[in-house]
Amino acid sequence: MCSACLDEFAKGQTDAKTIGSYLRMDIGFTQRGIQVWCQRHDANIVEIDFAGFQPEADFRALIPKENKQ
Ligand SMILES: [Zn+2]
């Protein structure tokens, strides 16, 4: 999670009730791997470099049957 968001939340500078509701993150693929980005601070949270490896990924939306529409 974004350390700047966490700091603001910890100092009570937000109206958010939980840190989860305060965070605004994007996640996406980059040339090197995968990156998590803070929308609020327009800043990198973490970029994980796959170092050329292509790990298997499961892109299925595993939605419980009772919630299917
Ligand atoms: Zn942030």
N, CA, C, O and the ligand as a Tripos MOL2 file, in Angstrom:
@<TRIPOS>MOLECULE
protein
  277   275    70     0     0
PROTEIN
NO_CHARGES

@<TRIPOS>ATOM
      1 N           0.8320   -1.1830    0.0000 N.3       1 MET1
      2 CA          0.0000    0.0000    0.0000 C.3       1 MET1
      3 C           0.8720    1.2400    0.0000 C.2       1 MET1
      4 O           2.0540    1.1710    0.3390 O.2       1 MET1
      5 N           0.3060    2.3570   -0.3730 N.am      2 CYS2
      6 CA          1.0590    3.6060   -0.5030 C.3       2 CYS2
      7 C           1.4290    4.1410    0.8910 C.2       2 CYS2
      8 O           0.5580    4.3310    1.7390 O.2       2 CYS2
      9 N           2.6990    4.3750    1.1090 N.am      3 SER3
     10 CA          3.1440    4.8520    2.4200 C.3       3 SER3
     11 C           2.6430    6.2700    2.6980 C.2       3 SER3
     12 O           2.4030    6.6230    3.8520 O.2       3 SER3
     13 N           2.4830    7.0830    1.6560 N.am      4 ALA4
     14 CA          1.9660    8.4450    1.8450 C.3       4 ALA4
     15 C           0.4900    8.3980    2.2540 C.2       4 ALA4
     16 O           0.0690    9.1460    3.1360 O.2       4 ALA4
     17 N          -0.2930    7.5280    1.6190 N.am      5 CYS5
     18 CA         -1.7010    7.3580    1.9980 C.3       5 CYS5
     19 C          -1.7910    6.8450    3.4420 C.2       5 CYS5
     20 O          -2.5910    7.3340    4.2390 O.2       5 CYS5
     21 N          -0.9720    5.8710    3.7540 N.am      6 LEU6
     22 CA         -0.9830    5.3010    5.1000 C.3       6 LEU6
     23 C          -0.6400    6.3760    6.1290 C.2       6 LEU6
     24 O          -1.2580    6.4380    7.1920 O.2       6 LEU6
     25 N           0.3280    7.2110    5.8230 N.am      7 ASP7
     26 CA          0.7370    8.2870    6.7230 C.3       7 ASP7
     27 C          -0.4110    9.2810    6.9390 C.2       7 ASP7
     28 O          -0.6780    9.6810    8.0720 O.2       7 ASP7
     29 N          -1.0820    9.6780    5.8660 N.am      8 GLU8
     30 CA         -2.2030   10.6150    5.9670 C.3       8 GLU8
     31 C          -3.3400   10.0220    6.7940 C.2       8 GLU8
     32 O          -3.9470   10.7020    7.6210 O.2       8 GLU8
     33 N          -3.6160    8.7320    6.5520 N.am      9 PHE9
     34 CA         -4.6830    8.0570    7.2950 C.3       9 PHE9
     35 C          -4.3150    7.9720    8.7740 C.2       9 PHE9
     36 O          -5.1480    8.2330    9.6420 O.2       9 PHE9
     37 N          -3.0670    7.6090    9.0570 N.am     10 ALA10
     38 CA         -2.6190    7.4560   10.4480 C.3      10 ALA10
     39 C          -2.6720    8.7840   11.2050 C.2      10 ALA10
     40 O          -2.9140    8.7980   12.4120 O.2      10 ALA10
     41 N          -2.4490    9.8890   10.5120 N.am     11 LYS11
     42 CA         -2.4750   11.2090   11.1400 C.3      11 LYS11
     43 C          -3.8950   11.7800   11.2430 C.2      11 LYS11
     44 O          -4.0910   12.8850   11.7490 O.2      11 LYS11
     45 N          -4.8740   11.0210   10.7630 N.am     12 GLY12
     46 CA         -6.2590   11.4620   10.8430 C.3      12 GLY12
     47 C          -6.5820   12.6000    9.8950 C.2      12 GLY12
     48 O          -7.4830   13.3960   10.1610 O.2      12 GLY12
     49 N          -5.8560   12.6830    8.7920 N.am     13 GLN13
     50 CA         -6.0550   13.7680    7.8260 C.3      13 GLN13
     51 C          -7.1300   13.4440    6.7940 C.2      13 GLN13
     52 O          -7.3060   14.1850    5.8270 O.2      13 GLN13
     53 N          -7.8440   12.3470    6.9930 N.am     14 THR14
     54 CA         -8.8790   11.9540    6.0380 C.3      14 THR14
     55 C         -10.1900   11.6950    6.7850 C.2      14 THR14
     56 O         -10.2050   11.5460    8.0070 O.2      14 THR14
     57 N         -11.2740   11.6450    6.0350 N.am     15 ASP15
     58 CA        -12.5680   11.2690    6.6060 C.3      15 ASP15
     59 C         -12.8120    9.7670    6.4700 C.2      15 ASP15
     60 O         -13.8360    9.2540    6.9220 O.2      15 ASP15
     61 N         -11.8690    9.0690    5.8480 N.am     16 ALA16
     62 CA        -12.0460    7.6390    5.6050 C.3      16 ALA16
     63 C         -12.0990    6.8720    6.9220 C.2      16 ALA16
     64 O         -11.3520    7.1600    7.8570 O.2      16 ALA16
     65 N         -12.9980    5.8860    6.9750 N.am     17 LYS17
     66 CA        -13.1480    5.0830    8.1920 C.3      17 LYS17
     67 C         -12.1150    3.9550    8.2400 C.2      17 LYS17
     68 O         -11.7160    3.5130    9.3180 O.2      17 LYS17
     69 N         -11.6860    3.4940    7.0610 N.am     18 THR18
     70 CA        -10.6970    2.4210    6.9940 C.3      18 THR18
     71 C          -9.6420    2.7980    5.9660 C.2      18 THR18
     72 O          -9.8990    3.5640    5.0380 O.2      18 THR18
     73 N          -8.4540    2.2440    6.1520 N.am     19 ILE19
     74 CA         -7.3800    2.4980    5.1840 C.3      19 ILE19
     75 C          -7.7690    1.9210    3.8150 C.2      19 ILE19
     76 O          -7.4060    2.4700    2.7750 O.2      19 ILE19
     77 N          -8.5020    0.8210    3.8330 N.am     20 GLY20
     78 CA         -8.9310    0.2090    2.5730 C.3      20 GLY20
     79 C          -9.8210    1.1250    1.7500 C.2      20 GLY20
     80 O          -9.7500    1.1300    0.5210 O.2      20 GLY20
     81 N         -10.6660    1.9050    2.4330 N.am     21 SER21
     82 CA        -11.5500    2.8100    1.7090 C.3      21 SER21
     83 C         -10.8240    4.0840    1.2870 C.2      21 SER21
     84 O         -11.3200    4.8230    0.4360 O.2      21 SER21
     85 N          -9.6570    4.3480    1.8710 N.am     22 TYR22
     86 CA         -8.8940    5.5460    1.5080 C.3      22 TYR22
     87 C          -7.9850    5.3050    0.3080 C.2      22 TYR22
     88 O          -7.7810    6.1990   -0.5130 O.2      22 TYR22
     89 N          -7.4430    4.0950    0.2120 N.am     23 LEU23
     90 CA         -6.5020    3.7810   -0.8670 C.3      23 LEU23
     91 C          -7.1780    3.8510   -2.2210 C.2      23 LEU23
     92 O          -8.3250    3.4320   -2.3710 O.2      23 LEU23
     93 N          -6.4780    4.3730   -3.1960 N.am     24 ARG24
     94 CA         -6.9330    4.4030   -4.5860 C.3      24 ARG24
     95 C          -5.7780    3.8990   -5.4400 C.2      24 ARG24
     96 O          -4.8530    4.6440   -5.7640 O.2      24 ARG24
     97 N          -5.8500    2.6260   -5.7980 N.am     25 MET25
     98 CA         -4.7190    2.0110   -6.4840 C.3      25 MET25
     99 C          -5.1070    1.4760   -7.8510 C.2      25 MET25
    100 O          -6.2290    1.0190   -8.0740 O.2      25 MET25
    101 N          -4.1570    1.5460   -8.7430 N.am     26 ASP26
    102 CA         -4.2530    0.8760  -10.0410 C.3      26 ASP26
    103 C          -3.1910   -0.2090  -10.0600 C.2      26 ASP26
    104 O          -2.1640   -0.1020   -9.3880 O.2      26 ASP26
    105 N          -3.4470   -1.2490  -10.8320 N.am     27 ILE27
    106 CA         -2.4400   -2.2870  -11.0140 C.3      27 ILE27
    107 C          -2.4010   -2.6200  -12.4920 C.2      27 ILE27
    108 O          -3.4350   -2.6970  -13.1570 O.2      27 ILE27
    109 N          -1.1960   -2.8150  -12.9930 N.am     28 GLY28
    110 CA         -1.1020   -3.1230  -14.4090 C.3      28 GLY28
    111 C           0.2450   -3.7070  -14.7720 C.2      28 GLY28
    112 O           1.1850   -3.7200  -13.9780 O.2      28 GLY28
    113 N           0.3040   -4.1890  -15.9960 N.am     29 PHE29
    114 CA          1.5440   -4.7710  -16.4930 C.3      29 PHE29
    115 C           2.4360   -3.6800  -17.0680 C.2      29 PHE29
    116 O           1.9570   -2.7090  -17.6540 O.2      29 PHE29
    117 N           3.7290   -3.8540  -16.8910 N.am     30 THR30
    118 CA          4.7330   -2.9580  -17.4710 C.3      30 THR30
    119 C           5.6560   -3.7880  -18.3500 C.2      30 THR30
    120 O           5.4800   -4.9990  -18.4780 O.2      30 THR30
    121 N           6.6330   -3.1370  -18.9480 N.am     31 GLN31
    122 CA          7.6300   -3.8600  -19.7530 C.3      31 GLN31
    123 C           8.3720   -4.8840  -18.8950 C.2      31 GLN31
    124 O           8.7570   -5.9440  -19.3900 O.2      31 GLN31
    125 N           8.5780   -4.5690  -17.5930 N.am     32 ARG32
    126 CA          9.3810   -5.4350  -16.7270 C.3      32 ARG32
    127 C           8.5660   -6.4270  -15.9210 C.2      32 ARG32
    128 O           9.0760   -7.4740  -15.5230 O.2      32 ARG32
    129 N           7.3210   -6.1120  -15.6790 N.am     33 GLY33
    130 CA          6.5440   -7.0170  -14.8310 C.3      33 GLY33
    131 C           5.1870   -6.4460  -14.5010 C.2      33 GLY33
    132 O           4.3430   -6.2780  -15.3810 O.2      33 GLY33
    133 N           4.9780   -6.1490  -13.2400 N.am     34 ILE34
    134 CA          3.6760   -5.6750  -12.7980 C.3      34 ILE34
    135 C           3.9000   -4.5160  -11.8250 C.2      34 ILE34
    136 O           4.8610   -4.5150  -11.0560 O.2      34 ILE34
    137 N           3.0020   -3.5360  -11.8700 N.am     35 GLN35
    138 CA          3.1700   -2.3340  -11.0680 C.3      35 GLN35
    139 C           1.8740   -1.9730  -10.3540 C.2      35 GLN35
    140 O           0.7820   -2.1000  -10.9080 O.2      35 GLN35
    141 N           2.0200   -1.5250   -9.1220 N.am     36 VAL36
    142 CA          0.9080   -0.9650   -8.3630 C.3      36 VAL36
    143 C           1.1640    0.5370   -8.2540 C.2      36 VAL36
    144 O           2.2640    0.9650   -7.9070 O.2      36 VAL36
    145 N           0.1310    1.3340   -8.5560 N.am     37 TRP37
    146 CA          0.2690    2.7770   -8.6690 C.3      37 TRP37
    147 C          -0.7480    3.4540   -7.7540 C.2      37 TRP37
    148 O          -1.9020    3.0290   -7.6970 O.2      37 TRP37
    149 N          -0.3370    4.5020   -7.0370 N.am     38 CYS38
    150 CA         -1.2640    5.2610   -6.2010 C.3      38 CYS38
    151 C          -1.9050    6.3590   -7.0480 C.2      38 CYS38
    152 O          -1.2170    7.2650   -7.5190 O.2      38 CYS38
    153 N          -3.2180    6.2780   -7.2390 N.am     39 GLN39
    154 CA         -3.9400    7.3140   -7.9910 C.3      39 GLN39
    155 C          -3.9310    8.6290   -7.2280 C.2      39 GLN39
    156 O          -3.8140    9.6980   -7.8260 O.2      39 GLN39
    157 N          -4.0550    8.5490   -5.9030 N.am     40 ARG40
    158 CA         -4.1510    9.7570   -5.0910 C.3      40 ARG40
    159 C          -2.8640   10.5870   -5.1610 C.2      40 ARG40
    160 O          -2.9260   11.8130   -5.2580 O.2      40 ARG40
    161 N          -1.7220    9.9420   -5.1130 N.am     41 HIS41
    162 CA         -0.4400   10.6520   -5.1210 C.3      41 HIS41
    163 C           0.2550   10.5890   -6.4760 C.2      41 HIS41
    164 O           1.3520   11.1230   -6.6400 O.2      41 HIS41
    165 N          -0.3760    9.9430   -7.4370 N.am     42 ASP42
    166 CA          0.2030    9.7950   -8.7710 C.3      42 ASP42
    167 C           1.6520    9.3260   -8.6590 C.2      42 ASP42
    168 O           2.5740    9.9330   -9.2040 O.2      42 ASP42
    169 N           1.8130    8.2200   -7.9290 N.am     43 ALA43
    170 CA          3.1640    7.7460   -7.6300 C.3      43 ALA43
    171 C           3.2110    6.2190   -7.5910 C.2      43 ALA43
    172 O           2.2170    5.5500   -7.3080 O.2      43 ALA43
    173 N           4.3860    5.6980   -7.8820 N.am     44 ASN44
    174 CA          4.6170    4.2610   -7.8120 C.3      44 ASN44
    175 C           4.5120    3.7740   -6.3680 C.2      44 ASN44
    176 O           5.0360    4.4080   -5.4520 O.2      44 ASN44
    177 N           3.8290    2.6410   -6.1710 N.am     45 ILE45
    178 CA          3.8240    1.9720   -4.8710 C.3      45 ILE45
    179 C           4.8360    0.8380   -4.9170 C.2      45 ILE45
    180 O           5.6800    0.7130   -4.0300 O.2      45 ILE45
    181 N           4.7510    0.0260   -5.9390 N.am     46 VAL46
    182 CA          5.7340   -1.0380   -6.1260 C.3      46 VAL46
    183 C           5.7030   -1.4780   -7.5860 C.2      46 VAL46
    184 O           4.6420   -1.5200   -8.2090 O.2      46 VAL46
    185 N           6.8600   -1.7990   -8.1160 N.am     47 GLU47
    186 CA          6.9370   -2.4670   -9.4100 C.3      47 GLU47
    187 C           7.7410   -3.7360   -9.1980 C.2      47 GLU47
    188 O           8.8690   -3.7060   -8.7050 O.2      47 GLU47
    189 N           7.1450   -4.8340   -9.5750 N.am     48 ILE48
    190 CA          7.8020   -6.1300   -9.4120 C.3      48 ILE48
    191 C           8.3610   -6.5370  -10.7660 C.2      48 ILE48
    192 O           7.6280   -6.6560  -11.7480 O.2      48 ILE48
    193 N           9.6740   -6.7500  -10.8010 N.am     49 ASP49
    194 CA         10.3860   -7.1060  -12.0260 C.3      49 ASP49
    195 C          10.4020   -8.6320  -12.1600 C.2      49 ASP49
    196 O          10.9560   -9.3290  -11.3110 O.2      49 ASP49
    197 N           9.7960   -9.1370  -13.2220 N.am     50 PHE50
    198 CA          9.7660  -10.5850  -13.4230 C.3      50 PHE50
    199 C          11.0960  -11.1100  -13.9580 C.2      50 PHE50
    200 O          11.2720  -12.3190  -14.1060 O.2      50 PHE50
    201 N          12.0260  -10.2110  -14.2450 N.am     51 ALA51
    202 CA         13.3660  -10.5980  -14.7040 C.3      51 ALA51
    203 C          13.2990  -11.5700  -15.8800 C.2      51 ALA51
    204 O          14.0800  -12.5180  -15.9630 O.2      51 ALA51
    205 N          12.3660  -11.3230  -16.7760 N.am     52 GLY52
    206 CA         12.2680  -12.1530  -17.9820 C.3      52 GLY52
    207 C          11.4170  -13.3940  -17.8280 C.2      52 GLY52
    208 O          11.0500  -14.0130  -18.8270 O.2      52 GLY52
    209 N          11.0940  -13.7760  -16.6070 N.am     53 PHE53
    210 CA         10.2450  -14.9480  -16.4040 C.3      53 PHE53
    211 C           8.8120  -14.6090  -16.8010 C.2      53 PHE53
    212 O           8.3890  -13.4580  -16.6920 O.2      53 PHE53
    213 N           8.0830  -15.5900  -17.2510 N.am     54 GLN54
    214 CA          6.6870  -15.4000  -17.6030 C.3      54 GLN54
    215 C           5.8410  -16.3340  -16.7390 C.2      54 GLN54
    216 O           5.4180  -17.3970  -17.1940 O.2      54 GLN54
    217 N           5.6000  -15.9320  -15.4910 N.am     55 PRO55
    218 CA          4.8370  -16.8040  -14.6020 C.3      55 PRO55
    219 C           3.4120  -17.0190  -15.1070 C.2      55 PRO55
    220 O           2.8350  -16.1480  -15.7600 O.2      55 PRO55
    221 N           2.8570  -18.1810  -14.8010 N.am     56 GLU56
    222 CA          1.4880  -18.4570  -15.2210 C.3      56 GLU56
    223 C           0.5390  -17.5140  -14.5050 C.2      56 GLU56
    224 O           0.7490  -17.1720  -13.3410 O.2      56 GLU56
    225 N          -0.5020  -17.0980  -15.2020 N.am     57 ALA57
    226 CA         -1.4780  -16.1840  -14.6210 C.3      57 ALA57
    227 C          -2.8790  -16.6870  -14.9530 C.2      57 ALA57
    228 O          -3.1220  -17.2040  -16.0430 O.2      57 ALA57
    229 N          -3.7810  -16.5320  -14.0190 N.am     58 ASP58
    230 CA         -5.1720  -16.9680  -14.1770 C.3      58 ASP58
    231 C          -6.0470  -15.7190  -14.2420 C.2      58 ASP58
    232 O          -6.2010  -15.0130  -13.2450 O.2      58 ASP58
    233 N          -6.6120  -15.4520  -15.3980 N.am     59 PHE59
    234 CA         -7.4000  -14.2350  -15.5920 C.3      59 PHE59
    235 C          -8.9140  -14.4820  -15.5020 C.2      59 PHE59
    236 O          -9.7130  -13.6150  -15.8570 O.2      59 PHE59
    237 N          -9.2920  -15.6670  -15.0260 N.am     60 ARG60
    238 CA        -10.7300  -15.9340  -14.8920 C.3      60 ARG60
    239 C         -11.3180  -15.1010  -13.7500 C.2      60 ARG60
    240 O         -10.6700  -14.9020  -12.7220 O.2      60 ARG60
    241 N         -12.5160  -14.6300  -13.9320 N.am     61 ALA61
    242 CA        -13.2430  -13.9710  -12.8470 C.3      61 ALA61
    243 C         -13.9380  -15.0730  -12.0580 C.2      61 ALA61
    244 O         -14.9600  -15.6060  -12.4920 O.2      61 ALA61
    245 N         -13.3840  -15.4110  -10.9030 N.am     62 LEU62
    246 CA        -13.9120  -16.5230  -10.1200 C.3      62 LEU62
    247 C         -15.0060  -16.0120   -9.1900 C.2      62 LEU62
    248 O         -14.8000  -15.8250   -7.9910 O.2      62 LEU62
    249 N         -16.1810  -15.7920   -9.7870 N.am     63 ILE63
    250 CA        -17.3190  -15.2330   -9.0650 C.3      63 ILE63
    251 C         -18.1850  -16.3860   -8.5500 C.2      63 ILE63
    252 O         -18.5460  -17.2750   -9.3210 O.2      63 ILE63
    253 N         -18.5210  -16.3810   -7.2570 N.am     64 PRO64
    254 CA        -19.3810  -17.4440   -6.7390 C.3      64 PRO64
    255 C         -20.6800  -17.5300   -7.5360 C.2      64 PRO64
    256 O         -21.2270  -16.5110   -7.9580 O.2      64 PRO64
    257 N         -21.1790  -18.7770   -7.7420 N.am     65 LYS65
    258 CA        -22.3500  -18.9990   -8.5890 C.3      65 LYS65
    259 C         -23.5670  -18.1810   -8.1660 C.2      65 LYS65
    260 O         -24.3000  -17.6830   -9.0200 O.2      65 LYS65
    261 N         -23.7930  -18.0350   -6.8420 N.am     66 GLU66
    262 CA        -24.9870  -17.3270   -6.3840 C.3      66 GLU66
    263 C         -24.9540  -15.8390   -6.7530 C.2      66 GLU66
    264 O         -25.9880  -15.1720   -6.7070 O.2      66 GLU66
    265 N         -23.7690  -15.3060   -7.1210 N.am     67 ASN67
    266 CA        -23.6750  -13.8920   -7.4700 C.3      67 ASN67
    267 C         -23.6760  -13.6490   -8.9840 C.2      67 ASN67
    268 O         -23.6550  -12.5040   -9.4370 O.2      67 ASN67
    269 N         -23.7020  -14.7490   -9.7660 N.am     68 LYS68
    270 CA        -23.6800  -14.5690  -11.2220 C.3      68 LYS68
    271 C         -24.9760  -13.9260  -11.6970 C.2      68 LYS68
    272 O         -26.0530  -14.1860  -11.1600 O.2      68 LYS68
    273 N         -24.8480  -13.0960  -12.6990 N.am     69 GLN69
    274 CA        -26.0360  -12.4170  -13.2290 C.3      69 GLN69
    275 C         -26.3310  -12.8940  -14.6340 C.2      69 GLN69
    276 O         -27.2940  -12.4390  -15.2510 O.2      69 GLN69
    277 ZN         -0.9520    7.4200   -1.9400 Zn       70 ZN70
@<TRIPOS>BOND
     1     1     2 1
     2     2     3 1
     3     3     4 2
     4     3     5 am
     5     5     6 1
     6     6     7 1
     7     7     8 2
     8     7     9 am
     9     9    10 1
    10    10    11 1
    11    11    12 2
    12    11    13 am
    13    13    14 1
    14    14    15 1
    15    15    16 2
    16    15    17 am
    17    17    18 1
    18    18    19 1
    19    19    20 2
    20    19    21 am
    21    21    22 1
    22    22    23 1
    23    23    24 2
    24    23    25 am
    25    25    26 1
    26    26    27 1
    27    27    28 2
    28    27    29 am
    29    29    30 1
    30    30    31 1
    31    31    32 2
    32    31    33 am
    33    33    34 1
    34    34    35 1
    35    35    36 2
    36    35    37 am
    37    37    38 1
    38    38    39 1
    39    39    40 2
    40    39    41 am
    41    41    42 1
    42    42    43 1
    43    43    44 2
    44    43    45 am
    45    45    46 1
    46    46    47 1
    47    47    48 2
    48    47    49 am
    49    49    50 1
    50    50    51 1
    51    51    52 2
    52    51    53 am
    53    53    54 1
    54    54    55 1
    55    55    56 2
    56    55    57 am
    57    57    58 1
    58    58    59 1
    59    59    60 2
    60    59    61 am
    61    61    62 1
    62    62    63 1
    63    63    64 2
    64    63    65 am
    65    65    66 1
    66    66    67 1
    67    67    68 2
    68    67    69 am
    69    69    70 1
    70    70    71 1
    71    71    72 2
    72    71    73 am
    73    73    74 1
    74    74    75 1
    75    75    76 2
    76    75    77 am
    77    77    78 1
    78    78    79 1
    79    79    80 2
    80    79    81 am
    81    81    82 1
    82    82    83 1
    83    83    84 2
    84    83    85 am
    85    85    86 1
    86    86    87 1
    87    87    88 2
    88    87    89 am
    89    89    90 1
    90    90    91 1
    91    91    92 2
    92    91    93 am
    93    93    94 1
    94    94    95 1
    95    95    96 2
    96    95    97 am
    97    97    98 1
    98    98    99 1
    99    99   100 2
   100    99   101 am
   101   101   102 1
   102   102   103 1
   103   103   104 2
   104   103   105 am
   105   105   106 1
   106   106   107 1
   107   107   108 2
   108   107   109 am
   109   109   110 1
   110   110   111 1
   111   111   112 2
   112   111   113 am
   113   113   114 1
   114   114   115 1
   115   115   116 2
   116   115   117 am
   117   117   118 1
   118   118   119 1
   119   119   120 2
   120   119   121 am
   121   121   122 1
   122   122   123 1
   123   123   124 2
   124   123   125 am
   125   125   126 1
   126   126   127 1
   127   127   128 2
   128   127   129 am
   129   129   130 1
   130   130   131 1
   131   131   132 2
   132   131   133 am
   133   133   134 1
   134   134   135 1
   135   135   136 2
   136   135   137 am
   137   137   138 1
   138   138   139 1
   139   139   140 2
   140   139   141 am
   141   141   142 1
   142   142   143 1
   143   143   144 2
   144   143   145 am
   145   145   146 1
   146   146   147 1
   147   147   148 2
   148   147   149 am
   149   149   150 1
   150   150   151 1
   151   151   152 2
   152   151   153 am
   153   153   154 1
   154   154   155 1
   155   155   156 2
   156   155   157 am
   157   157   158 1
   158   158   159 1
   159   159   160 2
   160   159   161 am
   161   161   162 1
   162   162   163 1
   163   163   164 2
   164   163   165 am
   165   165   166 1
   166   166   167 1
   167   167   168 2
   168   167   169 am
   169   169   170 1
   170   170   171 1
   171   171   172 2
   172   171   173 am
   173   173   174 1
   174   174   175 1
   175   175   176 2
   176   175   177 am
   177   177   178 1
   178   178   179 1
   179   179   180 2
   180   179   181 am
   181   181   182 1
   182   182   183 1
   183   183   184 2
   184   183   185 am
   185   185   186 1
   186   186   187 1
   187   187   188 2
   188   187   189 am
   189   189   190 1
   190   190   191 1
   191   191   192 2
   192   191   193 am
   193   193   194 1
   194   194   195 1
   195   195   196 2
   196   195   197 am
   197   197   198 1
   198   198   199 1
   199   199   200 2
   200   199   201 am
   201   201   202 1
   202   202   203 1
   203   203   204 2
   204   203   205 am
   205   205   206 1
   206   206   207 1
   207   207   208 2
   208   207   209 am
   209   209   210 1
   210   210   211 1
   211   211   212 2
   212   211   213 am
   213   213   214 1
   214   214   215 1
   215   215   216 2
   216   215   217 am
   217   217   218 1
   218   218   219 1
   219   219   220 2
   220   219   221 am
   221   221   222 1
   222   222   223 1
   223   223   224 2
   224   223   225 am
   225   225   226 1
   226   226   227 1
   227   227   228 2
   228   227   229 am
   229   229   230 1
   230   230   231 1
   231   231   232 2
   232   231   233 am
   233   233   234 1
   234   234   235 1
   235   235   236 2
   236   235   237 am
   237   237   238 1
   238   238   239 1
   239   239   240 2
   240   239   241 am
   241   241   242 1
   242   242   243 1
   243   243   244 2
   244   243   245 am
   245   245   246 1
   246   246   247 1
   247   247   248 2
   248   247   249 am
   249   249   250 1
   250   250   251 1
   251   251   252 2
   252   251   253 am
   253   253   254 1
   254   254   255 1
   255   255   256 2
   256   255   257 am
   257   257   258 1
   258   258   259 1
   259   259   260 2
   260   259   261 am
   261   261   262 1
   262   262   263 1
   263   263   264 2
   264   263   265 am
   265   265   266 1
   266   266   267 1
   267   267   268 2
   268   267   269 am
   269   269   270 1
   270   270   271 1
   271   271   272 2
   272   271   273 am
   273   273   274 1
   274   274   275 1
   275   275   276 2
@<TRIPOS>SUBSTRUCTURE
     1 MET1         2 RESIDUE 1 A MET
     2 CYS2         6 RESIDUE 1 A CYS
     3 SER3        10 RESIDUE 1 A SER
     4 ALA4        14 RESIDUE 1 A ALA
     5 CYS5        18 RESIDUE 1 A CYS
     6 LEU6        22 RESIDUE 1 A LEU
     7 ASP7        26 RESIDUE 1 A ASP
     8 GLU8        30 RESIDUE 1 A GLU
     9 PHE9        34 RESIDUE 1 A PHE
    10 ALA10       38 RESIDUE 1 A ALA
    11 LYS11       42 RESIDUE 1 A LYS
    12 GLY12       46 RESIDUE 1 A GLY
    13 GLN13       50 RESIDUE 1 A GLN
    14 THR14       54 RESIDUE 1 A THR
    15 ASP15       58 RESIDUE 1 A ASP
    16 ALA16       62 RESIDUE 1 A ALA
    17 LYS17       66 RESIDUE 1 A LYS
    18 THR18       70 RESIDUE 1 A THR
    19 ILE19       74 RESIDUE 1 A ILE
    20 GLY20       78 RESIDUE 1 A GLY
    21 SER21       82 RESIDUE 1 A SER
    22 TYR22       86 RESIDUE 1 A TYR
    23 LEU23       90 RESIDUE 1 A LEU
    24 ARG24       94 RESIDUE 1 A ARG
    25 MET25       98 RESIDUE 1 A MET
    26 ASP26      102 RESIDUE 1 A ASP
    27 ILE27      106 RESIDUE 1 A ILE
    28 GLY28      110 RESIDUE 1 A GLY
    29 PHE29      114 RESIDUE 1 A PHE
    30 THR30      118 RESIDUE 1 A THR
    31 GLN31      122 RESIDUE 1 A GLN
    32 ARG32      126 RESIDUE 1 A ARG
    33 GLY33      130 RESIDUE 1 A GLY
    34 ILE34      134 RESIDUE 1 A ILE
    35 GLN35      138 RESIDUE 1 A GLN
    36 VAL36      142 RESIDUE 1 A VAL
    37 TRP37      146 RESIDUE 1 A TRP
    38 CYS38      150 RESIDUE 1 A CYS
    39 GLN39      154 RESIDUE 1 A GLN
    40 ARG40      158 RESIDUE 1 A ARG
    41 HIS41      162 RESIDUE 1 A HIS
    42 ASP42      166 RESIDUE 1 A ASP
    43 ALA43      170 RESIDUE 1 A ALA
    44 ASN44      174 RESIDUE 1 A ASN
    45 ILE45      178 RESIDUE 1 A ILE
    46 VAL46      182 RESIDUE 1 A VAL
    47 GLU47      186 RESIDUE 1 A GLU
    48 ILE48      190 RESIDUE 1 A ILE
    49 ASP49      194 RESIDUE 1 A ASP
    50 PHE50      198 RESIDUE 1 A PHE
    51 ALA51      202 RESIDUE 1 A ALA
    52 GLY52      206 RESIDUE 1 A GLY
    53 PHE53      210 RESIDUE 1 A PHE
    54 GLN54      214 RESIDUE 1 A GLN
    55 PRO55      218 RESIDUE 1 A PRO
    56 GLU56      222 RESIDUE 1 A GLU
    57 ALA57      226 RESIDUE 1 A ALA
    58 ASP58      230 RESIDUE 1 A ASP
    59 PHE59      234 RESIDUE 1 A PHE
    60 ARG60      238 RESIDUE 1 A ARG
    61 ALA61      242 RESIDUE 1 A ALA
    62 LEU62      246 RESIDUE 1 A LEU
    63 ILE63      250 RESIDUE 1 A ILE
    64 PRO64      254 RESIDUE 1 A PRO
    65 LYS65      258 RESIDUE 1 A LYS
    66 GLU66      262 RESIDUE 1 A GLU
    67 ASN67      266 RESIDUE 1 A ASN
    68 LYS68      270 RESIDUE 1 A LYS
    69 GLN69      274 RESIDUE 1 A GLN
    70 ZN70       277 GROUP 0 **** ****
